[in-house]
Structures are given as C-alpha cells and as structure tokens.
Amino acid sequence: MTKRSYVTVNPCIMCQPMGSALAFKGIENTMVLYHGSQGCSTYMRLHLAHHFREPVDIASSSLSEKGAVYGGRENLKKGLRNVINRYNPKVIGVATTCLAETIGDDVPAIIREFKEEEGIGDDPEKDIIIISVSTPSYGESHVSGYIKALEAVVRKFAENQGEERAIKIPNGKLNLIPVESLSPADVREIKEILEATAENYIFLPDISETFDAPLRDDLPKIAPGGTSISEIADMPNSRASLGLGIVSKNLALEYLEGYYGVPGQSVPIPIGLSNTDNFFTELVNIFGCPIPDKYQAERGRLLDAMVDVHKYLYGVKAAVYGDPDLVFSLTTFMLELGMHPVLVATGSKSRDFGMKIRQIFKEIRPELEPMVLDGIDFDSLNDAVSDCNPDILIGNSNGRYIAKARDVPLVRVGLPIHDRVGAQRILTVGYKGSLELLDRITNTILEATDTFTAPVQAEPAAYASQGTEEECME
C-alpha cells in the first residue's frame, strides 16, 4: 500500500496567483489585481521584488471578514475603479485567490456587471480590457497559474476579433510561447536568436524589460515593455507557434492550434547542447533559414568548454530541483556533461515529469537509475538528498538550508533567488547561456573541493633523474 502524506512542510512550489502575475506582467501596460485578502498581493509583491530587484505593483480587492461572509462583489468593483483611476492601464489581469474561490464569487459575472456600469466595451483600441483567471492557491502551483493566465490572455484578444475569426490574414510570424522558468536575460537571448533567424515573431509574455528595467529619471507607474496588445491579437494569423517546455501543458499554443489552425510544436527549454540544437532545428524547419555563423561559433565554444571541464564533472553526483521544464532541461545538460543526476525533483505534481526524465536517461545514460520525485516539499527533498548523498545541488535559493545542513554546494537557478543579487540577469538558455551555466557549475565544484585535479603529465625523459649530484660528478 502506498504511503501518502497529507502534510506539506516548506513547499517546493509557489501558488497559482504568483504564476498569473508572471504572465500578466509580460504584457504591455498591464496591471494585476488579486481578488482576495490584502496579504496575498503583499506577499506576491515582496516575493517578486526580492527576486527581480524591481518595484512590483499588484493591486488587491482587500477582502475582509465582511466580504468573506457577504461576498466580494463591491470590493472587486472598487478595486477595479481604483486601478483604472490611478494607473490607467490598457489591460487589467484579475486573478482569484483561495478566499474568493472558497466563498464562490462569480468573478466573470462581476466584471461584466462592472463594465456595464462603467460603460466599458470590448474594443482593444479604446476600451480597457479586463481578463479574469481562476487561480486558487489550493489547486496546483504557480506553473498552472502561469499557463491558465496565458491561455486567458490569448483567448480574450482572439475572441475580441468577433466575426473576423474566420478571416485569417497570414502575417508570416512565429508565436513563441515559453514556460514560466525564463529570466529577463533568457528572454533577451531568445529574442536575439529570433531576430537573427525568424525576424518576424511574437513573444508572449515578454518580461525582458518589465522585470529588468533600466534606471530612469521618472519612475513610471507601470514599467514599459511587454508584448503589445496588437501583437497578441495578431497571434491567430501567425504561420506557426513554438512552445518552450515539453513537460507542462501549453494551453495557449493548443488553443491557437485548435481554434485557428496555427500549427504548434513544443521543444525543451534550450539549455545544453541537444536542447539548443533542437530549438535551432525547429527555427530552420519553420523559416528555412541557415543557422547564423555567430551561433555556430557559440556552439563550438560550448563544445570546447565541455571537453575542457570533462575531467572535473564526470561522475559528479547532482541533485536537481525546481520547475518541471527547467529541471528537465538541466538534467539533460547534466547527462551530456557526464554528470550523474542522482536526484531529479519538482514540487509540481506532473504525470509526465517522471516519464520524460526516465526517457532522457535511457537515451543518454541508460546505465544510470535516478530517484525521480514530483509533488514534493523541501522536507521530503531534504530526506531524499540525505539518501542520495549528492556532490552538488542545482536549483532555486530555497534549497540553501539543505545545502548548508548537508555541506553541499548550491548552484542557484530558477525562481526564487532571494539570497543573491542578479537573478534577473542569470542567463542559461542558448549556447551562450549554457556555457555560462557550465562555468558556474564547474567553478562551484572546484571551489568546494579546493583541489586541482589536472592529470599528472609524464615527465620527459630529458628531465628524468640521473642519480645524485655526487654520482653525476663521477
């Protein structure tokens, strides 16, 4: 009989509303509003601000005991009015929380009623677009919240086209829809690759500027940047959609393919040699363009570095944890480097995670048998680390307590990273990002061992000892 735990100790995930904020913040001139208690938005703001080191505004309907008993209709309406008056956004993303879902507020109906009262229509050119998404914290993780929010955004702007849906005007563009694990630096790198190969593309969501903005003389109420409304509305006219991430579902990609016939394909996050090769191969297949010399050279540098550090990394036991798709791509890269991922774990519950992890082991290192866990918390992860005894941990900063307790070095990747600066500038994707990650992993191991393990060279015969000085004089 399978032992089942009904207690979570230090979750290895974040809640659904957090994921929705990551998605909404990648849209131009968008404000996020949580329908729930004040504490929810405060927690999310702090969590994101500490990671990205940027000011993050998230509004709240501020439900109190009265709202919990009698419903939060008036609170939500008042919150929407305040957001419109103070921020004047083009889009408001409304995400529900545990409290709103528990009391049963019909958020879409409240929004329709509010729009009628305020005379707000559905024309993206002149009206404020309000998008709601159901994201109770007790129902999955930030990964699913992100996925749901992106689908709601794409569906909303596509449906606003009305009867024009049947009339497609091909734009020749590629829709690029990634999972939640990319940093602003990763997004910039992917966009640079697309500009060199695809040229015409729509990247949703684009957090490259909204979560990593330059210092300006005046602090704008809403950070500039993000995917424009016109681009999102144009996504049904694209020639193809490419998703980054193969473990989690990509509902936005599936919607565009199912309702508008936009061919969709997903590839792993381009971390490591084979995953980045797959990404470029898909771009070549879609656009028929050759891979630019710049990226051929970057690939060569990555290969050269892999050869250089092989003597340090081969056989090193690693424990990898974090979001499902990020962990999958990191694990693939570890196997390519000759490392041994003894523990591969994610806090999200995923039916496909274990299957895909074991499949990649069979393809690259079939002789290895990892411990694969999903839906875990950090208490369970600590026990697993104790059992597997890895040489290095690779994951977000929440694992630092395990690393310190076990005296194992930690390479920080993913979200959140709260105990170091520069998380928004950590680059892991593409050949360039993979090389930077490789250097970080290798140097972390070298620092931990504090030994130089270069192979001992055979002494040339000319330098061989010929006896003592007295013997040589004779």
VEXDRENFI-559986 format. One record per atom (N, C-alpha, C, O): y negated, x negated, z; residue in one letter. Coordinates in steps of 0.2 Angstrom, whole numbers, plus 5000, padded with zeros to 4 digits. Atoms other than C-alpha are relative to their C-alpha. Layout:
N
YXZA...
// end
This chain:
474
500649965000M500050005000M499449965000M499349915004M500650045001T498349934995T499550015006T499450075008T500549994995K497149895009K499350014998K499149984993K500749985002R495449975007R499549995005R499650025011R500550004995S493849935016S499550054998S499350064993S500649955001Y492550065019Y499449985003Y498950025004Y500650034997V491349945026V499749954996V500149914993V500350065004T490049835017T499649965005T499249995008T500350054996V489449685026V499649954995V499949914992V500450045005N488049595016N500150024993N500549984990N499949995007P488049674999P499949954995P499549914996P500050055005C488349564984C499650034994C499750004989C500349965005I487349694974I499350025002I499250025008I500649964998M485649774974M500050074997M500550094994M499949925002C485349964972C499750024993C499449984990C500149985006Q485150064957Q499250004998Q499049984993Q500750005002P483250084958P499749934998P499249934994P500250075001M483049894958M500149994992M499749964989M499950015007G483849894941G499650044995G499450014990G500549965004S482750034934S499349965000S499049974994S500650035000A481249934939A500049944995A499549934992A499950055005L481849784929L499950024993L499749994989L500049975007A482049894914A499350024998A499050014993A500649975002F480449984915F499449955000F498949964996F500650055000K479349834919K500049964994K499649924992K500050045006G479849764902G499750044994G499850024988G500349965005I478949904893I499249995001I499050005006I500750014999E477149884889E499650065003E499750125002E500449954997N475849974900N500450055004N500250115003N499649954996T477150054911T500049995007T499949935010T500150004993M477050094929M500750045003M500950095000M499449974997V478650134940V499850045006V499450025010V500149954994L478650274953L500750025003L501150044999L499349984997Y480150294965Y499950075004Y499450085008Y500049944996H480450474971H500449995006H501050005006H499650014994G480950444989G499549985005G498949995005G500450034995S480350365005S499649944998S499749914994S500550065001Q478950235006Q500449935001Q500249894997Q499750064999G480150105012G500449974994G500549914993G499650025006C481150104995C499549964996C499749904994C500450045004S479650044985S499849945003S499749895000S500350064997T479049924998T500649945000T500449894998T499550055001Y480749834998Y500149984993Y500249924992Y500050025007M480849834979M499549954998M499649904995M500650045001R479149764978R500149935003R500049884999R500050064997L479449624990L500649964997L500549904996L499550035003H481149584983H499949974993H500049914992H500150025007L480549564965L499449955000L499449904997L500550055000A478949474970A500249935003A500049885001A499850064998H479849344980H500449964995H500449904995H499650035006H481049314965H499549974995H499649914993H500450025006F479749304951F499349975002F499049944998F500650024997R478249254962R499450034996R498949994994R500549965003E477149384953E499950065004E500350095007E500249944997P476249534960P500450064997P500450064990P499649955002V477349684958V499850075003V499950085009V500249934997D476649864960D500550054998D500750064992D499649955001I477850004962I499850065004I499750055010I500349954996A477250174967A500650045003A501150035002A499549964996S478150304979S499750075001S499150085002S500249944999S478150484981S499950015008S499750065010S500050004993S478250445000S500250065003S499950105007S499749954996L479450575006L500049995007L500249945009L500050004993S479350615024S500550055003S500950074999S499649954997E480350725036E499950074997E500450104995E500249945003K479450875029K500350014993K500650064991K499849995007G479850835011G500850005000G501150034995G499350005000A481650795016A500350075001A500950094999A499849934998V481850975023V499850054995V500250094993V500349955004Y480751075011Y500049984993Y499850024988Y500050025007G480950974995G499449954999G498949965002G500550055002G479850834987G499650024994G499349974991G500449985006R479050934973R499349985000R499049954996R500750015000E477250924979E499949925001E499449904998E500150075000N477450744984N500149964994N499749914992N500050035006L478050694967L499450014995L499249974992L500649985004K476650784958K499449965003K499049934998K500650044997K475350704970K500149934998K499649894996K499950075001G476150534967G499949994992G499649934991G500250015007L476050554948L499350014998L499049974994L500749995001R474250614949R499749935002R499249914998R500350064997N473850454959N500149944995N499649904994N499850055005V474750344947V499550004994V499349954991V500449995006I473850414932I499249985001I498949954997I500750024999N472150404940N499849935002N499349915000N500250074998R472250234947R500249944995R499949894995R499850055005Y473250144934Y500050014993Y499949974988Y500149985007N473050244918N500549974996N500449944991N499550035004P474750194911P500150044994P499950104994P499849965006K475450244894K500750035002K500950084999K499349984998V477250264902V500050005008V499849955011V499950004992I477750314920I500850015000I501150064998I499350004999G479550274924G500250035007G500050005012G499949974994V480150394938V500849995002V501250024998V499350014998A481750334947A500150045007A499750035011A499949974994T482550434960T500449955005T500649905003T499650044995T483250364977T500550045004T500650105002T499549964997C484550414989C499750075003C500150125003C500249944996L483450534999L499950064995L500050124996L500149945005A482850634983A500650034997A500750094996A499349975003E484650644976E500350045006E500750095004E499649974995T485350694993T499750075001T500150125002T500349934999I484050844995I500150044994I500050104994I499949965006G484450894977G499450024996G499450074993G500649995005D482650884969D500250004993D500549954991D499950005007D482750934951D499449964997D498949994995D500550045002V481650794945V499750014993V499150024992V500249985007P481650834926P499650065000P499150074997P500449934999A481051014931A499349995003A498950025000A500650014997I479750954942I499549964995I498949984995I500450045005I479050834929I499850054994I499250054992I500249955005R479050974916R499450055003R498950064999R500549964997E478051084928E499449965001E498849995000E500650044999F476850944932F499649994993F499050004993F500350015007K476550914913K499650064998K499150064995K500349945002E476151094910E499450015004E498950045001E500649994996E474951104925E499449954998E498949974998E500550055001E474050944919E499850004992E499449964990E500150005007G474150984900G500249944997G499849924992G499750065003I475150834896I500550024995I501050054997I499549985006G476150844879G500549945000G500649905004G499550055002D477450734871D499849954995D500349924992D500250055005D476450634859D499849935002D499349925006D500150064998P476550454862P499349974999P499149925002P500650035002E474950414853E499450025005E499049985006E500649974996K473850524865K500250025007K499850035011K499749974993D474950584880D500349945004D500649895001D499650044995I475650494895I500750025000I500950085000I499349985000I477550484893I500349995007I500249935010I499750014994I478450514909I500850014999I501150054996I499250005001I480350464909I500350005007I500149965011I499750004994S481450504923S500849984999S501149994994S499350035000V483150424928V500350015007V500050005012V499649984994S484450474941S500349935003S500849914999S499750064997T484750314952T500150005007T499849965011T499950004993P485350354969P500449935002P500849914998P499850064999S485750194978S500850005002S501149955002S499350004998Y487450254984Y500550014994Y501150024995Y499649995006G488050274966G500149944996G499849954990G499950055004E488450104959E499549945002E499349935008E500450064998S487249954958S499449994996S499250044991S500650015004H485649884950H500249994993H499850004989H499850015007V486649844935V500050074996V499850084991V500049935002S486950034932S499450034999S499250064995S500749975000G485150074936G499749974994G499350014991G500450035006Y484549954923Y500350034993Y499950054989Y499749975006I485750024910I499850074999I499650094993I500249935000K485350204914K499250014998K499050054993K500750005001A483450164913A499949994993A499550024989A500150025007L483550084896L500250054995L499950074990L499849955004E484550224889E499550065000E499350094995E500549944999A483250354896A499449984996A499150034992A500650025003V481850254888V500150014992V499750044989V499949995008V482650244870V500150074998V499950094993V499949935001R483250424871R499350045000R499250084995R500649965000K481550484876K499549994994K499350044991K500450025006F480550394862F500350024994F500050044989F499749985006A481850434849A500050084999A499850104994A500049935000E481850624854E499350024998E499250084996E500749985001N479950624853N499950014992N499350034990N500150005007Q480150604834Q500150074997Q500050084992Q499949935002G480750784833G500450004994G501049974993G499749995006E481250834816E500149944995E500549934991E500050065004E480950664809E500649965001E500749914998E499450044998R482550604817R500550004994R500849944992R499650005006A483450654801A499849964994A500149944989A500350045005I482250554790I499949935003I499549915006I500150074998K482550364793K499649964995K499749974989K500450055004I481350234786I500249935002I500049915007I499750064998P482350074786P499449955001P499049944997P500550054999N481249934794N500349935000N499949885000N499750065001G482449794792G500149965006G500249905006G500050044994K482349744810K500750005004K501150045002K499450014996L483649694823L499850025007L499350005010L500149984993N483649784840N500449955005N501049955004N499750054995L484049654854L500050035007L499450045009L500049964993I484549744870I500549965005I501149965004I499650044995P485149624884P500250035006P499950085008P499849984993V485949644901V499449985004V498949955002V500650014995E484849634917E500049925002E499549915006E499950074997S485349444920S499549954998S499549895000S500450065003L484049354909L499349995004L499050045007L500650014997S482549274917S499450004994S499650004988S500650005005P480749274908P500149944995P500049944990P499950065004A481149094902A500650014995A500549994989A499449995004D482849154895D499750054994D499950044988D500249955005V481949304886V499549964995V499649974989V500450045005R480649174878R500449964996R500349964990R499650045004E482049064872E500450054995E500450034989E499749955005I482949214864I499650024995I499750024989I500549985005K481349274856K499949944995K499849964989K500150055004E481049104849E500649994995E500449974989E499450015005I482849094841I499950064995I500050044989I500049955004L482549264834L499449994995L499550014989L500650015005E480849214826E500249954995E500049954989E499850055005A481749064818A500550024995A500749994990A499549985004T483149164811T500050074998T500050094992T500049935002A482949354811A499350024998A499250064993A500749985002E481049364810E499850075002E499350075007E500249934998N480949554812N500550025005N501150035004N499649974995Y481649614828Y499650045005Y499050035005Y500349974994I481349724843I500449985006I501049995006I499650024994F481749654860F499850055006F499250065008F500149954995L481949784874L500549995006L501149995004L500750014998P481549754888P499749935000P500149885001P500350065001D480349614886D499649985007D499150005007D500350024994I479949534903I499749935000I499549915005I500350075000S479349364897S499349995002S499249945005S500750004998E477549404901E499950045007E499550025011E500149964994T477649544914T500249985006T500049995011T499850034994F478649444926F499949935001F500149905005F500250075000D477949274922D499349994997D499349964991D500649995003A476149304918A499649935002A499649915007A500450054998P474849164917P499450025005P499350085005P500549984996L473449154929L499350024996L499149984992L500649975004R471949254923R499450015005R499450015011R500649994996D470149274929D500050065004D499850075010D500049944997D470349454932D500850025001D501150014996D499349984999L472049524939L500050074998L499750125000L499949935003P472549674928P500450045005P500850025008P499649964996K473249824937K500750014997K501150015001K499350005003I474749824925I500049944996I499649934991I500050065003A475249654919A500150014992A500550054990A499949995007P475049634900P500749984998P501149945001P499350025003G476649614889G500450065000G500350115002G499549955000G478249704887G500150034993G499650024988G499949975007T478949804872T499650064999T499550105003T500549955001S477749914864S500350074999S500950074997S499849935001I477950104863I500250014993I500750044991I499950005007S477850094844S500749974998S501049994994S499450035002E479249974843E500650035003E501150044999E499449964998I480450074854I500150064996I500750084995I500049955004A480050224844A500349994993A500650034990A499750025007D480550124828D500749985001D501049964995D499350034999M482250064835M500550044996M501050014994M499549965005P483250214826P500049984993P500449994989P500050015007N482650144810N500249934998N500249904993N499850075000S483249964813S500749994996S501150044995S499450025004R484649884802R500649995004R501250015002R499450014996A485749844817A499749995007A499149975008A500250014993S485749824836S500549955003S501149955001S499650054998L486449674845L499950005008L499349995010L500050004993G486849684864G500249935003G500749905000G499850064997L486949534875L500350025007L500050045011L499649974994G488349564888G500650044997G500550094994G499449965002I490149624885I500450035005I500950075004I499649974994V490749674902V499750075002V500050125002V500349944998S489449804907S499950044993S499850024988S500149965006K489149954895K499249994998K498849985002K500750015003N487549954884N499950074997N500050094991N500149935002L487150144884L499550014994L499550054990L500550005005A485550114874A500349994993A500150024988A499750025006L486550024860L500450064997L500450074991L499649945002E487850164860E499750064998E499950094993E500449955002Y486550294859Y499750004993Y499850044989Y500250015006L485750224844L500550004994L500450024989L499549995005E487350204835E500350074999E500450094994E499749935001G488050374839G499550054997G499850094994G500549955003Y486450474835Y499649984994Y499450034990Y500550025006Y485550374822Y500449954995Y500149934990Y499650045005G486950274814G499849935000G499949894995G500250075000V486250104819V500649965002V500849965008V499450044998P487749984819P499849955006P499349925006P500150044994G487949904836G500649955001G501149975000G499550054999Q488849744841Q499749975007Q499149955007Q500250044994S488849654858S500449945000S500949934998S499750074999V489149474862V499849985007V499450005010V500150034993P489249374878P499349975000P499049954995P500750044999I487549304885I500149934998I500649905000I499950075004P487349144875P499949945005P499449915005P500050064996I487749024889I500649964999I501249994999I499450045001G488848874885G500150004992G499750034988G499950025007L489448814868L500350064996L499950084991L499649955004S490648954862S499550065000S499550104995S500449944999N489549094868N499350004996N499150054992N500650015004T487949024860T500250004992T499850024988T499850005007D488948994844D500150074997D499950094992D499949935002N489449174844N499450044999N499350084994N500749965001F487649234846F499749984993F499550024989F500350025006F487049124831F500550034994F500250054989F499649975005T488549184821T499950074998T499850094992T500249935001E488049364823E499450014997E499350054992E500750005003L486249324818L500149984992L499850014988L499950025007V486949244802V500350054996V500250074991V499749945004N488049394798N499650054999N499650094994N500549945001I486649514800I499549984995I499350034991I500650015004F485249424791F500249954994F499849944990F499850055006G486249294780G499649945000G499649914995G500450065000C485149154786C500349945003C500849955007C499750064997P485648974789P499849995007P499250015009P500350024993I485548904807I499549954999I499749904996I500550055000P483948804808P500249935002P500649935007P499850074998D484148614809D499849995008D500249955011D500250014993K483248624826K500650025005K500749985010K499549974995Y484648724834Y500749964998Y501149955003Y499550055001Q485948614825Q500049945004Q500549915007Q500150064996A485248464834A500150025007A500349985011A499949984993E485148554850E500750015002E501049995008E499350004998R486948594849R500449935000R500849925004R499750075000G487348414845G499949975007G500349935010G500250034993R486448364861R500450035006R500649995010R499549974995L487448484871L500749975000L500949965005L499350035000L489048424865L500049925002L500549905006L500150074998D488448244868D500050005008D500349955011D500050004993A488048284886A500750025003A500850005008A499349984998M489748374888M500449945001M500849945005M499650065001V490548214883V499849955006V500249925009V500350044995D489448114895D500250015007D500449975011D499949984993V489748214910V500850025002V500950045007V499349975000H491648254907H500349965006H500750005010H499750044994K492148114920K499850035007K500250015011K500249984994Y491148194933Y500250085002Y500350095008Y499949924999L491548384930L500850025000L501050075002L499449985001Y493348384925Y500450015007Y500449965011Y499649994994G494448464938G499650035006G499950045011G500449984995V492948514949V500150075001V500150114997V499949934998K493348674958K499450045001K499050025006K500749974999A491948804957A500250075002A500750105000A500049934999A491648974964A499450034997A498850014999A500649975004V490549084953V500050075002V500550115002V500249934998Y489749254958Y499450024998Y498949984996Y500649975002G488449374953G500150064996G500650094997G499949945004D488149504940D500649994995D500749934993D499450015004P489649534929P500049964994P500449924993P500150045007D489049474912D499849935001D500049894997D500250074999L488149324919L500649965003L500749905001L499450044997V489749274929V500549994994V500849934994V499650025005F490749294913F499849944996F500249904994F500350055004S489649184903S500149935003S500249885000S500050064996L489549054917L500749975000L500849915000L499350024999T491449054919T500249974993T500649924993T499950035007T491649024900T499849935000T500249884997T500350075000F490548874901F500349955005F500449905003F499650044996M491448804916M500649984997M500849924998M499450015003L493048814907L499949954994L500349904994L500150055006E492348724892E499849935003E500049884999E500150074997L491748584904L500649975003L500549915006L499450034996G493448554911G500050025007G500449995011G500149984993M492948634927M500650055002M500950084997M499549954998H494148744937H499750055004H499650055010H500349944996P493348914942P500650035004P501050075002P499549974995V494548954957V499850075002V500350105004V500249934997L493549104962L499450034995L498949994994L500549975004V492649224950V499950075003V500350115003V500249944996A491749364959A499450044998A498950014996A500649965001T490549504956T499950065005T500550095007T500049954996G489849634968G500050074997G500150125000G499949935003S489849774955S500750024999S501149974998S499349985001K491349874953K500150014992K499750054989K499950005007S491949854935S500850004998S501149955000S499350005002R493649894927R500149954995R500749934994R499950055005D493349774913D499949935002D500149884999D500250074998F492749624923F500749965000F500749904997F499450044999G494449564928G500449984994G500749934993G499750015006M495249594912M499749954995M500149904992M500450055004K493949494902K500049935003K500049884999K500050074997I493949354914I500749974999I500749914997I499350025001R495849334913R500149984993R500549944991R499950015008Q495749344894Q499749944998Q500049904994Q500350065002I494549204893I500349945003I500349885000I499550064998F495649094904F500549994996F500749934995F499550015004K497049124893K499849974994K500249934991K500250035006E496049074878E499849935001E500049894996E500350074999I495348914885I500549965005I500649905003I499650044995R496348854900R500650055003R500650075009R499549954998P497948964901P500449985006P500850025009P499650024994E498748854914E499750015007E500050005012E500349984994L497448904927L500050075002L500150124998L500049934997E497549054938E499550015005E499549995011E500550004995P495949104946P500150065005P500550115003P500149944996M495549234960M499450034997M498950014997M500549955003V494549374952V499950065004V500450105006V500249954995L493649494963L499450044997L498950014995L500649965002D492449644959D499950055006D500450065010D500249954995G491549764970G500049975007G500250005012G499950034994I491549634984I499350005004I498850015001I500650024996D490249594998D500049935002D500549905001D500050084998F489749425005F500449995005F500649935006F499550024994D490849445020D500749994996D501049944998D499450015003S492349465008S500049934996S500549904995S500150065004L491649324997L500149945004L500449895002L499950054995N491549215012N500749985002N500949925002N499350004999D493349245016D500449974994D500849924994D499750035006A493849204998A499849934999A500249894996A500250075001V492849044997V500449965005V500649905003V499650034995S493748995013S500749994997S501049934998S499350015003D495449025004D500049954994D500549924994D500050045006C494948944988C499849935001C500049884997C500350064999N494048794995N499749964994N499949914992N500350035006P492948754980P499549945002P499449935007P500550055000D491848604977D499350014999D498949985001D500749985001I490348694972I500050084999I500450114997I500149935001L489648874972L499450004995L499049964994L500549985005I488648944957I499950075000I500350124999I500249934999G487649104960G499350005003G499049965003G500749984998N486149184967N499949975007N500449945011N500250034994S485249124983S500350035006S500350005012S499749964994N486049254994N500749975003N500949985008N499450034998G487649144994G499849935004G500349895006G500250064997R486649005003R500349995007R500549935009R499750014993Y487349045020Y500749985000Y501049955004Y499350035001I489149025014I500049934998I500449895001I500050075002A488648865006A499949955006A500249905007A500150044994K487948795022K500550005005K500749955008K499450004995A489348855033A500649964998A500949935002A499450035003R490648785021R499849934998R500349894996R500250075003D489648625017D500249994993D500449944991D499950005007V489748664999V499350004996V499050054998V500649995003P488348634987P499950064996P500450094993P500149945004L487548784978L499549994994L499049964995L500450005005V486848794961V499750074999V500150124998V500349935000R485648944960R499950024993R499549994989R500149975007V485749054945V500050085001V500450105006V500049935000G485349234943G499550035005G499050005006G500549964996L484449364954L500350035006L500850065005L500750034998P483849354968P500149925001P500649905003P500150074997I483249174971I499450005004I498849995001I500650004996H482149184986H499849945004H499349945007H500150064996D482349014994D499749944996D499749894999D500350055005R481648914979R499550034996R499550094995R500549985004V480248924968V500249994993V500649954991V499850015007G480348934949G500550044997G500850034991G499549965002A481649064947A499950034993A500350044989A500249975006Q480649144933Q500049954994Q500049974988Q500050055006R480748984923R500649965000R500749924996R499450035001I482548944925I500350024993I500450084992I499849985006L483248934908L500849984999L501049935001L499350015000T485148954905T500350024993T500950004992T499749975006V485349034888V499849954994V499449914994V500150055005G485548944871G500349935001G500549925007G499750074999Y486048764868Y499549975005Y499849935009Y500550044996K484448704876K500150025008K500149985012K499949984993G484648814892G500749985003G500849965009G499350024998S486548774893S500049925002S500349905007S500150074998L486048584893L499749995006L499949955010L500350004994E484848614907E500450025006E500449995011E499549984995L486148704917L500549955001L500749945007L499550055000L487448574913L499749945005L500049915009L500350064996D486248434920D499950025008D500149985012D500049984993R485948544936R500650005004R500749975009R499350004997I487748564939I500249935002I500549925007I499850075000T488148384936T499749965006T500049935010T500450044995N486748314947N500150035007N500149995012N499949974993T487148434961T500749975003T500749965009T499450034998I488948374961I499949925002I500249905007I500150074998L488348194961L499749995006L499849945010L500450014993E487148214975E500550025006E500449995011E499549984995A488548304985A500549945002A500649935008A499550054999T489748164983T499749935002T500049895005T500450064999D488448024983D500449944999D500349895002D499650055002T489647914974T499949994993T499850044989T500050015007F489547834957F500749994997F501149944999F499350005002T491247874948T500149974993T500649994990T499950035007A490947774932A500749965000A500849935005A499350045000P492647704926P499949925000P499449904998P500050075000V492947524930V500249964994V500749984991V499950035006Q492747414915Q500549945001Q500449905006Q499650065000A494047274911A499549945000A499149944996A500550065000E493247104915E500249964994E500849944993E499950045006P493047004899P500449935002P500349915007P499650064998A494246854898A499649945001A499749905005A500550064999A492746734897A499850005007A499649945009A500349994993Y492246794914Y500549995005Y500449995011Y499550004995A493946784922A500049935004A499849885002A500050064995S494146664937S500449954998S501049964996S499650065002Q494746494933Q500249965006Q500449905005Q499850034994G495046444951G499449985004G498950015003G500650014995T493946374965T499649944996T499849914991T500550055002E492446254962E500349935000E500349904995E499750074999E493446104968E500549994994E500649944991E499450005005E494946144956E499649994993E499949964989E500350015007C493746164941C499749934999C499749914994C500350075001M492845994945M500649954998M500449904995M499550045002E494545914944E500250004993E500749974991E
// end
